Amino acid sequence: MAKGKNIRITVILECTGCDKKSVNKKSTGISRYITQKNRQNTPSRLELKKFCRFCYKHTIHAEIKK
């Protein structure tokens, strides 16, 4: 087998619901998940609905740059 480009890459998903500049929140963290995606099947940015422990609800987590 020839070793070429890695098709599966590691991506970081970040919560889009967390307000980064909120002062009144109890905790000002940002929820992040690490996962893998297939570069050939999903060339666009990945968006998944995951649980955010800072918002205390399920929100959309979008792929960010490394």
Helices and strands as residue ranges (DSSP letters): E 8-15, E 32-38, E 47-52, E 57-64
